[in-house]
């Protein structure tokens, strides 16, 4: 069975020859340490292209997709040609959204919120990113046309923006102030969320303008959950965020009419899954199994006919210990999610420094062998 065909079968909630496999997506990147170990082991003299710089990995390399048997190919939005970040007098790096970050213990943290003291009228006055920058889409059309012509892989875009309204709002306003606004400054909250929504739509519309009809899936990343509950109450989510998220998805479908909507969210989000389905989400990641209410078997039983599950491999101990433990973890998620289709094998988030090379290979080998249908035979 061809790679793309395999994914389309599980999207229809049917069983193909084996479960589809994914890597290098919005929530299945590989940290530099692990990637460089793989490259060394394979004897690769040249490394893959650097598509971004972050703690979740700088590189993308199709050779690893071939190595693990991935059924996907992913686009990555390019860097703008007409914006360069600056360093202010406090040593903060100012992004194109206007917030500032500092490096602390090797990772980047938001330390300056440009709309911290803003009022309603200041929202439009803020210098928002220019989505239509040619650097963002340079080479994308040619890349996707090649994949589309070959018709071998399931073509998915990684996110155009890392985060959405529930993530970017706190960066702009400050985490505490943003959440307080939802209760004491509703007018400001709706205006800010609406403006961020407009800008995100501009990003995706430009990102997809030349490739939309050829794309099978469009990915979004937005964290809605903590370890034991949703980030905000379901009622507050429905009041402020549900319709803006749905608006983004509707606009994306206009330029990518055949694409499925993929959304990544860390944490405990079971209470919001019916809303995600209503909003138009087709594929849900990360299915973090150690968070409250996110038992894999229960999720499959309750929502398995309405949404496709992606990920679920436990990164909070499940695949970070022994090889035997990693194999058992992979089998557990396959047992839970794979029967009847509707499951794509991937981690619950990026492969980080505590995932060993041995375990990385072991979980994908398990997916290729134990993940054959009928499962468990």
N, C-alpha and C positions, 0 to 999 in steps of 0.2 A: 504494500500500500504506500502511495506517495505521501510525503510529509504533510502537504496542505490538505489532502483528502482525509488524512487521519484526524486532523484538528477539526475539520468541518463535520465529521461524524460525531465526535464527542460534543460539539456545540449543538447538535441536534438531539443530544441526550440518548445516543446510541453507542454501541460498543464496536470499536474498530479492532485491528489486530493486536495493538498494544496501546497503552496510555501515551498521549503526546507528551513531549519533553520540551522544556523551555530553559533558556539561560540568556543573559545579557539584556533582559527587559528592564522596565522602570524599577522593578523590585527584585531583580535577580542578577545584579552585577557582581563582580568579583574584585575584592580588595587587591591593592597592588602587591602585597606580600604573597598572597596565594597565586595570583596571576603570574608573577615572576617565577615562582616555584614550578608552576606548570610549564612555562616557556623553557625553563632550564631542563626540566625532565624530558621534554619533547625535542630538545636540541635546536630550538628555533633561534636563528641568528638575528633576525629582525623582529621587533615587537609590533603589535597591532597599533592602529592609530589612537592618539589621545583625543577623546571626544569631550572630556571635561576634567576638572580637577576637584576631587572631593575625597572624603574618607571612605566612600563606598566604591572607589576605584576610578582611575584615570582612563583606562584602556577599554577598547572593544576589539575582539579578535574572532573572526569567523572560523578560524581553525579550531577554536574550543567548541563552537557550536557543532562542528563536524565530529569532534572528539567524543562528545557526550551523546550524540545522536539527536540534537535539537531539531524540532520540526518547524522552527521559526526563523525569520530574518527580521531584524529590527532597524528602523531608521533612527537617526539621532539628529536633533535640531542643531544647527551650527552656531558659532559665536558671532555676535554682531560685528560688522565692519566699522560702524560709525559710533561705537561707544567703547571707551576704555575706562576701567575703574580708576579711582583716585584715592590717595591717602590723605586724610585730614590732619589737623594739628594734633589730634589726640592719638594718632596712629591707627585710626579706624579706616578700613577699606570700604569705600562707598560704592554700592552696587547701582545698577541702572534703575532699580526701583527706589533708590534713595536711602535705604537703610545702611548702617555701618556695621562691620564685623571686626572682631579681633581674634587672633589665634591664641588659644589657651590650651596648654597640654596637648598640642598637636592637632587640635580641631578648631573649627571656626564657630564663633558664637556671636549672635546679634547683640551689639552693645549700644547702638544708636537707633532710635525710632523717630523718623522725620515728622510724623504726624502726631507725636505725643501730646502736643498742646494745641492741636488744630481744632477749629470749629467748622461748621457745615460748609461755609464758603471757601475754606482753605483746601477742600478736597480737590476741586477742579483746578485750583492754582498750583497744586503739586506737580512737579515735573515727572510725568509718567513715562515708562519705557516706550520706545518707538518699535512697535512690533514688525513693521514692514522694512526690515533691514536685509539686504541681499545676502549678507553673510550667513543668515539663519538657514537659507535653503540652497546654498551653493552645492551643486552636485547631487542633490536629492532626486531630482526627476530622472536623471540618467541611471542612478542606482536602482530606483524602484522599477523603472521600465524594464531593466534587465531581469530582475526577479520575477516581475509580472509575466514577461514573455516566456521565461522558463517554466512558469506555473508549477514549480516544485515545492516551494516553501510557503507557509502562512506568513503574510507580510503584516507586521505590526509596527506602529510608531511608538517610540518611547515618549514620555511626557514632554510637551513643549515648554512647560513651566514646572519647576519642582515645587509642588504645593498648589493649593487653590485658596479660596476665600478664607477658609477656616485656619489656614496656615499663614498666608501672607498678611492677613489683617493684623495679627499680633506683631509681626515683624515691623509693620508700618506704625502701629499705634502704641505698641508695648503690650505685653501679654496681659498683665493685670488690668490695664485701662481698657483694652479691647473687650475683655469679658465683663467688666463693670458696665461698659456702655450698653451692652445688651439689656441690662436691667434699668439703667437710669438715663440713658440717652438714645432711645430707640430711633429717633429721626436720623441722628448722626450714623448709627450702625447701619441702617438700611442704605443710606447714601454711600457710605464707604464700601460696603459689601457689593452694592450695585456697580460702583465704579471699577472695583477690582474684577468683577465679572465681565464688564465690558472689555477691559484690557486683555483678559485671558481669552476671550472670544476672538479678539484681534490677532493674538498670537497663533491660535489654532487655525483660524481662517487663512492666514498667510502661510503657515507651515504646510497646510494641506492643499493649497490652491492648485498646484501642478500635479499632485500625486493622489488626491482624495479618492477618485474613482477606482484606483488600482489597489487601495489599501484594504486589508481584511479586518483590521482592528486598530483602534485609537486608544492610547493609554493615558490615564490620569493618576496622579499621586496626591493623596490628601488624607492626613491622619486624623481620624475621628475618635480614636479610643485610647484609653489608658490601660494599665494592667488589670484593673478591677471594675471599670465602668466606662461609659462614653465620656468624651472630653467635656461636652455640655449635655444637658438633659435632652432626651428625645423631643420633648415639647418645644424647647428653645431652638433645637435644630430645625424643626418643622416651621417655626415662626420666621426664622431669619435666613436659613441656608438651603432648604430643600428646593424651593423654586429657582433660586439662582443657579444651583448645580444643574437642575433639569434644563434650564435655559442654555447653559453651555453645551450640554449634550445634544439638545435639539439643533443648535446652530452648527455643531460639528457634523451632524448627520446631513445637513444641507450640502456640505462640500465633500463628504465621504459617505455617500448614501448607502453603501453596502457594508460599511464597517461595523463591527461589534464595539461596544463601549466597555473598556476595561478600567476598573478602579482599584487602586491599592489603598488600603488603610490598615495601619497597625492597630493593635489593641483590641479591647473588648467592644465589639460593635454589633452583637447579635440583635440588640433592641432596634437597630437602625436598618437591618437587612431588608425588611419589608419596604422601607422608604427608598432604599437604594434601587430595589426592583421597580418601584413606581417611577423613579426618576429616569429610568432607562438604562441602568447598569446591567450588562449582559454577563460579565466575567468579574468575579470578586477575588482579590488577593488582599491580605496575606494569610488570613485564617490562623492566626497566632494561637496555638493550641493550649498554652499554659495560662492564657488570660481568661477571666471569668466569663462563663457562658459560651465559650468557643470550642466545646468538645466536638471533634471532627465527625463522629458518628451521629451525634444529635443534629448538627448542621445539615448533614446529608439527608437525614430523615425528614427534617422540617422544610428545607428549602431546595432540595436536590432536583425537583422538577421545574423550578422557576429560575434558577441561576446556575451558571457554570462556575465551579470552584477551581482556583489556581493557587498553587503553593501549598502551605500548611506544614512543610518540614520544620520541625522545632529547632530554633536557633538558641533557645535558652536551656541548653543541655542536651537536647536530643541528638544532634549531629556534631557536637563539639567535644565528645568524650572518646570512647573507644570505637574502633572500626565495627565491632560487633553491635555496639549500641546504635551506631549510625545506620547500619543495615536494618536493625529491628525497627528503628524509627521510620525509615522509608517504607518498610512493609506495612507498618501500622497505618500510615496515611493513605497508602494505596488501598488497603482493606476497607478503610472508612469511606473514601471518596469515589473510588473508581467504578464500583459495580453500577451497571446501567449507563455508563458514559457520564459526561458532564464534569470531567476532571482533567486538569493539565498539571503535570508534575513539575514542581519548582520549589525553591526554598520559601519560607515565610517572609524573608527579606534578604538583603544582600549577604553574600558569603564574606564574612569578616575574618580578622586575624586569628580567631580561635577555632576556625575550621581547618583541619589538617588536610594536606594533599591526599593522604590515604582515604580520608572520609569523603572528600569531594568525589573521588573516583568511585568509591563504594556505593554512594547513594544513586548515582546515575547508572551504574552497572545493575543495581537492583531494579531500577525503573525499567531498564531494557529487557530484563529477564523475568523477574517476578511480576512485572507490570503487563505481561501478555494476557490477553483474554482467552478463555474465562479466568478471572482473577483467582489465584490460589491453587490452580491445578497444574 
